[in-house]
């Protein structure tokens, strides 16, 4: 039973990690391996693997008690310990099941990833779970609060609200947008 953390970074770096239990926002205190609001030692160092795996940093929390690592999701932040602020350089996600990390995504076989399952997980992610400011999930949650059909009066024909009106058939508008050749886009800053 363990939480295995692996992260690839520049060889010779000084990295550490912190663990947050997302169910309650508590952080792992590496001094006594319990989750607390204000841990004494929130960040522990990681070891770089020897050659030929240089650049692979790792740490394993062995014998994780089920009561501490209850079933659910955890955020593992990777810290640059060479800076005085120990700034976060990455955040990894971990899922714990019966005190052990879930190393192969559910639905995958033989170490493969079920792409349909991953896509479903992304598209069916609850907006109530989205809270990080500046993310696409937060943008969608905050701005798409009604059906487009309740806001749109477009039913095909001429588009008159643009600088250069273009006549389009309502049924092909989406196709024309998604099939627009990238080399035809010339306005700097446009998608």
WOUR-V899424 format. One line per field, one symbol per residue. ss: DSSP state (H for helix, E for strand, C for the rest). phi: phi as a letter, one per 40 degrees, with the letter a starting at -180 (. if undefined). A space follows every 50 residues. Layout:
ss->???
phi->???
This chain:
ss->CEEEEEEECCCCCCEEEEEEECCCCEEEECCCCEEECCCCCCCEECEECC CCCCCEEEEEEECCCCCCCCCEEEEEEEEECCCCCCCEEEEEEEEEECCE ECCCCCCCCCCCCCHHHHHHHHHCCCHHHCCCCCCHHHHHHHHCCCCHHH CCCCCCEEECCCCCCEEECHHHHHHHHHCCCHHHCCCCCCC
phi->.abbbbacacdgcbbbabbbcccbgcbccccbfbcacbccbcbbcbbccc dcbdgcbaabccfccdccbcdibbbbccbcccbccfdcbabbbbbbbfgb cccbddgcbfgcbccccccccccbccccccacdgccccccdcbbbacdcc bcbcbggccbcbcbdbcbcdcbdccccccccdcccbccgcc
